[in-house]
Amino acid sequence: MNNYYGGDQNLAERIEEAFIEIESETGVYLRENDNEFAKMWKEHIELQKKYPIVVELSEPNNEVYKDLHLSAEEHEALVKYLGIKCEMERMEKKRLYFRGHKDSFNYLIKVVGIHNE
């Protein structure tokens, strides 16, 4: 990961530039270290493969909405897929939230010279 504590930019600008990388690392971290998240991720991918329409329906402004007809099985898969997707996003946000606290503390250590003694 890039070191975003130094340089001429303010902290908010540096974190904003590093956010995509941090967000990506968060998903990878959760898949590798959180069994519940890894299980949801796997099920999420399986639903995408078995019911490709769930991916299309989860994208905004998609032409697939026009004249849409779902079978009961496809509707059930869509509901399940969206529930899993929502829960995974919640877990990623929680991880990012706590990551922010850690990064803020590290920034204070660097700028103010706080030492953990």
N, C-alpha and C positions, 0 to 999 in steps of 0.2 A: 504494500500500500504506500502511496505517496505520503511524504511527511508534509502535512498541511499546517504545521504550527509556526513555520518561519516565513520570511519574505515580507514584501511590502503590502500585501493585501490584508484586510481585516479578517478576523476569524470567520465571520459569517460567509464571506466570499470564498475563502479557502474550503470551508466545509461544503458549500454549495457545489463547488467544482469537483470535490471528491465524492459527492453523494451517490452518483451512479455506481461507482466502484464499491462504496460501502454497502449500498443496497444489494448489489450482486453478491458480495462476500457474505452478507447476512443470510441470503437464501442458501448458499452453499454450506455455510456453517450449520444452519438448522437441519439441512438434509443429512449432514454427516454426524451431528451430535445430539439430535433430538429424535428419539424413536417415534413419537407421536407425529411429528412433522414429516418424517421420512415415510411413514405409512400413508399419510394423507397425500404426499407428493406422488407416491407410486399409484395410488388409487386415482388421483387426478389425471395422471398420464394414461392409465388404462381406460378411463372414461373417454378421454380425447380420442384414443385410437379406435375404440369400439363405436363411439357415437360422435363422429366429426362435427355434426351439426351443433353440439354444445359449445364448441369453440367459436363457431360463426355467430351463434346467438349471444355470446358473451361480449362480442365486439360491438361498439356503438356504430350507428349509421350503416349497417350492413344491409345490402339488398336482399338478403335471405328472408327478411321479415315479410316481404311482399308475398302474398298467397302462401303463407306458412301453414303447414299441417303437420302436427307431431302425433306419432302413435303414443299410446299410454306408456309404453316402455321408454320411448325417447323422452317423454315429459318427465317421467320418474328419474331418468338419467340426468336430465337438465337440472332438476331441483337438487339432486345429490351433488352434481358437479359445482353448482353455484354455492352450495353450502360449504363444500370443501374449500373452494377458492376463497370464500370469505374468511373462513377460519384460518387458513394459511396466511392470508394478508394480515389478520389480527396478530398472529404470532410473529410475523416479520416486523410489524410496527412496534410491538412490545420489545423485541430484541433491539431495534434501532433506538428506541427510547432510552433503554438502559445503556446502550453503547454511547449515546450522547452524554450521559452523565459521566461515564468513564473518560471520554475524550475531553470533556470540560475540566475535569479534575486534573488530567495530565497537562492541559493547557495552563491551568493555574500554577502547577508545579514549575513549569518552564518559565512563565512570565513573572510570577511573584516570588518564586523560590521556596514554596512550601515543601517541606520535607516530611516524609512519613517516618516518624521516629517512634 
